[in-house]
Amino acid sequence: IEFKQSGGPGSDTTIFVRGSNSGHVLLMVDGLKVGSATLGMPTWQYIPLEQIDHIEIVRGAASSLYGSDAIGGVIQIFTKRGEGPAKAYAQVGYGTFNTKSLASGVSGGENGWSYHFQVGDKTSDSFSATLPSTSQYSAYNPDKDGYRSTSSSGRLSYQVANGQEVGLNYLYSQGWNRYDSSYPLAATSDYKLYQTISSVGAYSKNRVSDGWVSKLQMGQSIDDNKSMGDGALVSNYRT
C-alpha cells in the first residue's frame, strides 16, 4: 500500500494498493460506498481519524463482489460504537505550524441501546506547498497553504432481541485547504479547495438461524469538491 500527498495537511491524498491506480481502491464507511465518480477517487484527507474504531482491507482485485472501483482492493472504515456506562471524553492537541485540534464525544450502551456521538475540529497554518527549487516545474508561491477541517459522526442502535438489531449511523466532514496553481501567471492568486464528505445509513441485522445472519442496509453518501480562486468559482464536482 502506497500513499501520496500533494503538500501539507489537508492537501490531496491518494492511495495505491498493489500497484493499481488511485481510482481503483474502493472506500467504504460503515458499509456505504464513499467517493467521487467525477474525480475518480475518495477524499481521504478529510476522513477524521479520531472517529475511527477499526479498518478492514481487502488487498487485490475484488470487483466481482464490490464493483469496478475495487480493481486494486477495498478499504472499509468502521466508526466507533458505544458500550457500557455512559461516558464523555475530550482531547486537545497543539503542534508545529500553529496546528490545533479538538475533539469531544459521548458514548455508552445499556438495556439493548448503544450510542456514540463525536465532534472534532482541526486547523493549521501549515507551510508552502511549493519551494523555490521546484519553480522550474510549477509556479512558486511562498504563501502558507493552511487548512481547516470540522467533522462529526454518530451511531445509534437497538437490540430488539438476541441476534436482532436495528440502527442508524452517519459521518460528516467538511473543510478547506489552500493550494498553489501550476500556472506562473496565477502564482500569486489565493486558491482554496472546499471539500465535504458525508454518509448516512440505516440497517437491520437479523439472525435467521444459527448459521445464517442477514443484514439489510440503505443509505446515501455525498462527495462535494469546490475549487475557488481569489473568491471566484474555478470548478465544482458533486457525487
Summary of the structure (lengths in Angstrom):
residues: 239
radius of gyration: 20.2
end to end distance: 25.7
largest distance: 67.3
contacts: 758
relative contact order: 0.17
helix: 10%
strand: 59%
